[in-house]
């Protein structure tokens, strides 16, 4: 894929790593850790961390030669900030993306390459479950985010205007993680 992009366009300036969570045709798995198979854990790591790792490895050399690049990884609030029952593999992978990004950011900053992470909370996509939609209603914003609201942060981090921002994590969750009291009625006042 990278070779084709370079032969067609001659350069590669931006990489957005936005793969993970579920796969079309497969049910999302919620398994307690003590019952989790090695295969299921490895699938979560491969889908959510290794796709980001492999794609970043494939472009970083070109970006270093160009002396320019913007990499934005879409992680999640699940893993780096909190978790959900039965999602230890997913959470581990999404948290690992942040650590990996910080290491890469230090190595590439002198080459005018930035790498940052966007951590969405509840987002109203076609794959959002009923439970996730209800959780979104309990954020301070009273709703799940829209995909374009996440995209605006990603687009900004991919621009030249974001040239002095690297190795950072940006939470886009409608204020969900600033709330300590998640009792529900608190926001009905």
C-alpha positions, 0 to 999 in steps of 0.5 A: 500500500505504501509503495503504491502511494509513493509511486502514485504521489511521490511523497507521503505526508500524513498517516492516520492510524484509525483501525481497531475495535471490531471487524466486520462480520465478527461479534465484539468479544467481552470476555473476563480476563481469567477466561480469555484465550491467548488467541483472543488476547492476541487478536485484540493486540494485533487488530488494535496495536500491531496495525498501528505499529506496522503502518507506522514502521512502513512510513517512518523512513520515508517521512524521515527522508522527506524531513516532514510528516504528521502521524495521528493515532486514534486510540481510545479512552478505554485503556489509557483512562478507564476500561469496560468489563471484558475488554482487557485485550482491547484496553491493553492495545489502546494504552500501548499505542500511547507509549509507543507514540511517545517513543517515536515522537522523541526519535522523529521530532528533529526530522519535523515529524509529529506523532499524536494520539486522539482518544475518543469516548463514546461515538455514535457510529454504525457499530455503536451498541445500545449500551454505548449510546446510553453511556454517551447520554450520561456524559456532561454533553448528554450525548455521544460524539459525532464522528466529524467531531473526532475528525476535526481534532485529527485533521488539526493534528495533521496540519502544518499549524500543529507543528509544535505539538508532538507526543501528546494525547487529546481526549475527545469525550464530551467531558466523560472523564472529568466526571467523578460522580456518575450517579446519573441524576447529578446532571438533571439538576 
